[in-house]
Amino acid sequence: MRYDIDVIRKAEIELLAQMQGATSITKKKLALDSGISRQHLGLVAKGKRNLSVKSFCDLADAFGCTATELMYKLEALMLEQIKLQTPAAADKAKGINYINKNILEKSNPK
């Protein structure tokens, strides 16, 4: 499935907000812990910039999770964005979400 840049940006905005809320980390501390400038994080939070793979991995580390876990969260948010677009896309997104959930559960046994 190809993702539209607007879908990715909206999902990145939501991901940053959710993870900051869940970890109670300030923007300043997030910048320090991740090595990403506050300015760049602000641009990502406004949807004006995207994260590089390295920045994404650095953010995952700062949030205390793996890049894989953070990517699953990001993809779930992207699928939510797609569901808002069309019924056919919503059905496809549900299938992908189901597959991803099962993969994550198998890779992180409790």
Buried (B, 14 or more C-beta within 10 A) or exposed (E): EEBEEEBBBBBBBBBBEEBBEEBEBEEEEBBEBBEBEEEBBBEBBEBEBEBEEEBBBBBBBBBEBBBBBBBBBBBBBBBBBBBEEEEEBBEBBEEBBEEBEEEBEEEEEE
